[in-house]
Amino acid sequence: MNQITLDFTGCKSPLNLHLIIKDTFGFPDFYGNNLSALWDSLWEYCPPDTVIYVKGVNTLPKDFDEYMSKIFDIFKRLEDEDENIKFEIMS
């Protein structure tokens, strides 16, 4: 099983979050750095049989809570729609 770890430790902006996601998953340069692009790109670029770990969430500013909830909803939806993909928040 593949393992992908997204480390958001110290992120200061939503753009920074998306750049980490883009680099970690190997999304193309035209990745849109938004929630819609995240959903679309995950279907195309997330390898099968993958566990996605997220860490560093507790280091993010509190005003990120709503945006992170939306990102987590996307990962949970992906997990619900593809039984070979798992999602776990580490911290």
Backbone torsions as a table, in degrees:
resi	resn	phi	psi	omega
1	MET	NA	135.5	176.6
2	ASN	-73.7	148.8	174.9
3	GLN	-127.4	129.6	176.5
4	ILE	-123.2	127.6	178.6
5	THR	-115.1	121.5	173.9
6	LEU	-97.3	117.2	-179.3
7	ASP	-107.8	104.7	-178.0
8	PHE	-94.9	14.0	-178.4
9	THR	-54.5	122.5	174.6
10	GLY	79.0	7.5	178.6
11	CYS	-60.2	141.7	-176.7
12	LYS	-114.7	-7.0	-179.3
13	SER	-153.8	157.2	174.3
14	PRO	-58.8	-34.6	177.5
15	LEU	-61.2	-41.5	177.7
16	ASN	-60.5	-40.0	176.5
17	LEU	-58.9	-46.7	-178.1
18	HIS	-67.2	-35.1	178.1
19	LEU	-65.5	-37.5	176.5
20	ILE	-65.7	-44.8	178.1
21	ILE	-60.7	-47.3	-179.1
22	LYS	-58.0	-49.2	-178.0
23	ASP	-66.3	-41.4	-176.5
24	THR	-67.1	-42.0	-179.3
25	PHE	-86.2	-12.9	-177.9
26	GLY	75.5	32.8	177.2
27	PHE	-64.4	153.4	-178.8
28	PRO	-70.2	165.7	-178.9
29	ASP	-58.9	-27.7	-178.2
30	PHE	-82.8	5.9	175.8
31	TYR	-52.7	133.2	-170.7
32	GLY	-80.3	-2.0	178.7
33	ASN	53.5	43.5	176.2
34	ASN	-148.6	173.0	-174.3
35	LEU	-65.8	-38.2	178.8
36	SER	-63.9	-44.6	178.4
37	ALA	-64.7	-35.4	177.7
38	LEU	-60.3	-50.7	-179.5
39	TRP	-58.2	-49.6	-178.5
40	ASP	-61.5	-43.8	-175.7
41	SER	-71.5	-34.5	178.5
42	LEU	-60.1	-39.7	180.0
43	TRP	-63.8	-32.7	-177.0
44	GLU	-90.3	-33.8	-169.6
45	TYR	-112.5	-9.5	178.5
46	CYS	-78.3	122.2	-179.1
47	PRO	-64.8	150.9	175.8
48	PRO	-65.6	159.5	178.9
49	ASP	53.6	60.6	-175.2
50	THR	-125.1	140.6	168.5
51	VAL	-107.7	125.9	178.7
52	ILE	-103.8	116.3	177.1
53	TYR	-103.1	140.1	177.1
54	VAL	-122.2	127.4	176.9
55	LYS	-133.0	164.5	179.8
56	GLY	86.6	5.7	-177.6
57	VAL	-62.5	-36.7	-177.8
58	ASN	-71.3	-6.0	177.6
59	THR	-96.2	-5.3	-176.4
60	LEU	-79.5	151.1	175.6
61	PRO	-60.1	148.3	-178.2
62	LYS	-59.9	-28.9	-180.0
63	ASP	-72.2	-2.0	174.2
64	PHE	-86.9	-11.2	-171.8
65	ASP	-53.3	-47.4	-177.7
66	GLU	-65.9	-42.3	-179.2
67	TYR	-67.2	-41.4	178.4
68	MET	-64.4	-35.9	177.1
69	SER	-60.1	-38.9	178.3
70	LYS	-68.6	-40.0	176.5
71	ILE	-63.8	-44.6	179.0
72	PHE	-62.8	-37.9	177.2
73	ASP	-60.2	-38.1	178.4
74	ILE	-65.1	-46.3	179.0
75	PHE	-64.3	-39.1	178.4
76	LYS	-66.4	-39.4	178.1
77	ARG	-63.8	-42.0	176.7
78	LEU	-60.0	-45.3	179.0
79	GLU	-61.2	-40.7	179.4
80	ASP	-66.4	-33.9	-175.7
81	GLU	-90.4	-15.1	178.8
82	ASP	-133.9	106.2	-175.3
83	GLU	-65.3	-11.5	179.5
84	ASN	-93.2	2.4	178.6
85	ILE	-117.8	130.8	179.0
86	LYS	-120.0	152.9	-177.8
87	PHE	-134.2	133.5	-177.7
88	GLU	-145.1	132.1	174.2
89	ILE	-92.0	122.7	-177.7
90	MET	-89.7	-35.0	179.4
91	SER	-161.6	NA	NA
